[in-house]
Amino acid sequence: MKSIVIPITFLLLVCHSQAVLAKPMNVMLIVCDDLNTQVSTSGYPHISTPAFDKLAHGGMRFNRTYCQYPVCGPSRASFLSGLYPQSTGVLDNTADLRETRPGTMVLPQNFKEAGYWTGGVGKIFHNKKVNPNDTSWNTFVRFDNDPLPQNITGRGTTQRRDQTPPGYGPSGLRDDQHKDGKNARQIVSWLEDDVAGGKPFFMACGIQKPHVPFLAPDKYFDMYPREDLVYSPAPTDFWDQAPASAMVKRYKAFGFELGVEDDALRREYIQAYHACISFIDAQIGLVLDALESTGHWEDTIVILTSDHGYQLGEHFMWGKVTLFEVCARVPLVIRVPGMTTPGSTTEGLVELIDLYPTLTELCDVSPPPNLQGRSLVPTLHDASTPGKETAYTVVSRRDQLGKAIRTDRFRYARWPDGEELYDLKNDPAEYDNLANVDGFAVTLSTMRNRLAKIDAIAQAKRSP
């Protein structure tokens, strides 16, 4: 029998290829704070977000993604645990998941225990108090802005997060003097220094804008002249047909009156919000560029999203804490090397709690048994895969909850003092409440039943 001689170089190449294939994927999770869908990847044409575009060009856009609670702390506790807010017990910004649901395995902790190097920077969990540093992170860093110049101009400019009215205006600082500039540059440094030391890494970059105060370097304000801004005034009589508890009175802190349009002031805030978005987009661009320059673009899953949306005068509302689309819907772009079709888009309903099971499946990490989200891996393989039947969001009103679901066509909300029903196909701005309109009794009944179904699931799994 003839012997077969195989060149050693070929054997080495095969072994190297098998090792590469066997190496776990890295994860880069980028979470923005209070970012609504006013970005190019969500179809918003009035703002420039080239970093979002870059990621979407190589990945998949999820056009109908919803948070589970439109406030920072509860939303983050929810998607970082893969559980609905009632299951986490975190229903405000003061609650700590470790106290409301002891033993919960949060996402970075799961990856750390699976052998990943985990590093977080900026705002991942809501604040320092509720950030589980010891169990979740090998390294965690939070920065502050540099001091603002004394000669800074701009109405209400301040670094206080709780100021009334909220601060906004050109900061007089460079990008790298803002905390988000520092956050992005810390991630870049970790990549360049290979801090993971050969381990797969799970890095989380918490981008803290466009949360108030709306401060950004001056050049980003120059991109959006106030007179060129485009928005749609709300119907002055909208609140005659909607439950009173569906509103929040944060608009007063911004300097507005309910039912009264203040065009000049609204343009000032929109300009500042847009400036913050373009600023953070530039910082996110640094992270994406560093993944490429360090050779990690093809072995790292990148997820870019927000904790919840934000209102800039829609329905005369400002800020968050409502169940309107602009408040509950968030941008989501995912790139999985070798899996996602470049430039693909899905219209299927997605919830932020779906991120946890998606990442564990992609990285072959064993998830906790109680996750309430559903993996997006089938959709990442094929954008035509159907989404969820409903997307579910809740928000507190004193000791009760307002609850909403979206289907492919409708949004239904139940409040302590009434109901809302909007036809999102024909009324995407949600101006016409159909809950008390003749002809929608069957639709209302269907939506009530669907809400009851998902509500039971959301409250079912309280024990880790």
Secondary structure in CASP SS format (residue, H / E / C, confidence):
PFRMAT SS
TARGET T0000
AUTHOR 0000-0000-0000
METHOD secondary structure of the structure
MODEL  1
M C 1.00
K C 1.00
S C 1.00
I C 1.00
V C 1.00
I C 1.00
P C 1.00
I H 1.00
T H 1.00
F H 1.00
L H 1.00
L H 1.00
L H 1.00
V H 1.00
C H 1.00
H H 1.00
S H 1.00
Q H 1.00
A H 1.00
V H 1.00
L H 1.00
A H 1.00
K C 1.00
P C 1.00
M C 1.00
N E 1.00
V E 1.00
M E 1.00
L E 1.00
I E 1.00
V E 1.00
C E 1.00
D C 1.00
D C 1.00
L C 1.00
N C 1.00
T C 1.00
Q C 1.00
V C 1.00
S H 1.00
T H 1.00
S H 1.00
G C 1.00
Y C 1.00
P C 1.00
H C 1.00
I C 1.00
S C 1.00
T C 1.00
P H 1.00
A H 1.00
F H 1.00
D H 1.00
K H 1.00
L H 1.00
A H 1.00
H H 1.00
G H 1.00
G C 1.00
M E 1.00
R E 1.00
F E 1.00
N E 1.00
R E 1.00
T E 1.00
Y E 1.00
C C 1.00
Q C 1.00
Y C 1.00
P C 1.00
V C 1.00
C H 1.00
G H 1.00
P H 1.00
S H 1.00
R H 1.00
A H 1.00
S H 1.00
F H 1.00
L H 1.00
S H 1.00
G C 1.00
L C 1.00
Y C 1.00
P H 1.00
Q H 1.00
S H 1.00
T H 1.00
G C 1.00
V C 1.00
L C 1.00
D C 1.00
N C 1.00
T C 1.00
A C 1.00
D C 1.00
L H 1.00
R H 1.00
E H 1.00
T H 1.00
R C 1.00
P C 1.00
G C 1.00
T C 1.00
M C 1.00
V C 1.00
L H 1.00
P H 1.00
Q H 1.00
N H 1.00
F H 1.00
K H 1.00
E H 1.00
A C 1.00
G C 1.00
Y C 1.00
W E 1.00
T E 1.00
G E 1.00
G E 1.00
V E 1.00
G E 1.00
K C 1.00
I C 1.00
F C 1.00
H C 1.00
N C 1.00
K C 1.00
K C 1.00
V C 1.00
N C 1.00
P C 1.00
N H 1.00
D H 1.00
T H 1.00
S H 1.00
W C 1.00
N C 1.00
T E 1.00
F E 1.00
V E 1.00
R C 1.00
F C 1.00
D C 1.00
N C 1.00
D C 1.00
P C 1.00
L C 1.00
P C 1.00
Q C 1.00
N C 1.00
I C 1.00
T C 1.00
G C 1.00
R C 1.00
G C 1.00
T C 1.00
T C 1.00
Q C 1.00
R C 1.00
R C 1.00
D C 1.00
Q C 1.00
T C 1.00
P C 1.00
P C 1.00
G C 1.00
Y E 1.00
G E 1.00
P E 1.00
S C 1.00
G C 1.00
L C 1.00
R C 1.00
D H 1.00
D H 1.00
Q H 1.00
H C 1.00
K H 1.00
D H 1.00
G H 1.00
K H 1.00
N H 1.00
A H 1.00
R H 1.00
Q H 1.00
I H 1.00
V H 1.00
S H 1.00
W H 1.00
L H 1.00
E H 1.00
D H 1.00
D C 1.00
V C 1.00
A C 1.00
G C 1.00
G C 1.00
K C 1.00
P C 1.00
F E 1.00
F E 1.00
M E 1.00
A E 1.00
C E 1.00
G E 1.00
I C 1.00
Q C 1.00
K C 1.00
P C 1.00
H C 1.00
V C 1.00
P C 1.00
F E 1.00
L E 1.00
A E 1.00
P C 1.00
D H 1.00
K H 1.00
Y H 1.00
F H 1.00
D H 1.00
M C 1.00
Y C 1.00
P C 1.00
R H 1.00
E H 1.00
D H 1.00
L C 1.00
V C 1.00
Y C 1.00
S C 1.00
P C 1.00
A C 1.00
P C 1.00
T C 1.00
D C 1.00
F H 1.00
W H 1.00
D H 1.00
Q C 1.00
A C 1.00
P C 1.00
A H 1.00
S H 1.00
A H 1.00
M C 1.00
V C 1.00
K H 1.00
R H 1.00
Y H 1.00
K H 1.00
A C 1.00
F C 1.00
G C 1.00
F C 1.00
E E 1.00
L C 1.00
G C 1.00
V E 1.00
E C 1.00
D C 1.00
D H 1.00
A H 1.00
L H 1.00
R H 1.00
R H 1.00
E H 1.00
Y H 1.00
I H 1.00
Q H 1.00
A H 1.00
Y H 1.00
H H 1.00
A H 1.00
C H 1.00
I H 1.00
S H 1.00
F H 1.00
I H 1.00
D H 1.00
A H 1.00
Q H 1.00
I H 1.00
G H 1.00
L H 1.00
V H 1.00
L H 1.00
D H 1.00
A H 1.00
L H 1.00
E H 1.00
S H 1.00
T C 1.00
G C 1.00
H C 1.00
W C 1.00
E C 1.00
D C 1.00
T E 1.00
I E 1.00
V E 1.00
I E 1.00
L E 1.00
T E 1.00
S E 1.00
D C 1.00
H C 1.00
G C 1.00
Y C 1.00
Q E 1.00
L E 1.00
G C 1.00
E H 1.00
H H 1.00
F H 1.00
M C 1.00
W E 1.00
G E 1.00
K C 1.00
V C 1.00
T C 1.00
L C 1.00
F C 1.00
E H 1.00
V H 1.00
C H 1.00
A H 1.00
R E 1.00
V E 1.00
P C 1.00
L E 1.00
V E 1.00
I E 1.00
R E 1.00
V C 1.00
P C 1.00
G C 1.00
M C 1.00
T C 1.00
T C 1.00
P C 1.00
G C 1.00
S E 1.00
T E 1.00
T E 1.00
E E 1.00
G E 1.00
L E 1.00
V E 1.00
E E 1.00
L H 1.00
I H 1.00
D H 1.00
L H 1.00
Y H 1.00
P H 1.00
T H 1.00
L H 1.00
T H 1.00
E H 1.00
L H 1.00
C C 1.00
D C 1.00
V C 1.00
S C 1.00
P C 1.00
P C 1.00
P C 1.00
N C 1.00
L C 1.00
Q C 1.00
G C 1.00
R C 1.00
S C 1.00
L C 1.00
V H 1.00
P H 1.00
T H 1.00
L H 1.00
H H 1.00
D C 1.00
A C 1.00
S C 1.00
T C 1.00
P C 1.00
G C 1.00
K C 1.00
E C 1.00
T C 1.00
A E 1.00
Y E 1.00
T E 1.00
V E 1.00
V E 1.00
S E 1.00
R E 1.00
R C 1.00
D C 1.00
Q E 1.00
L E 1.00
G E 1.00
K E 1.00
A E 1.00
I E 1.00
R E 1.00
T C 1.00
D C 1.00
R C 1.00
F E 1.00
R E 1.00
Y E 1.00
A E 1.00
R E 1.00
W E 1.00
P C 1.00
D C 1.00
G E 1.00
E E 1.00
E E 1.00
L E 1.00
Y E 1.00
D E 1.00
L C 1.00
K C 1.00
N C 1.00
D C 1.00
P C 1.00
A C 1.00
E C 1.00
Y C 1.00
D C 1.00
N C 1.00
L C 1.00
A C 1.00
N C 1.00
V C 1.00
D C 1.00
G C 1.00
F C 1.00
A H 1.00
V H 1.00
T H 1.00
L H 1.00
S H 1.00
T H 1.00
M H 1.00
R H 1.00
N H 1.00
R H 1.00
L H 1.00
A H 1.00
K H 1.00
I H 1.00
D H 1.00
A H 1.00
I H 1.00
A H 1.00
Q C 1.00
A C 1.00
K C 1.00
R C 1.00
S C 1.00
P C 1.00
END
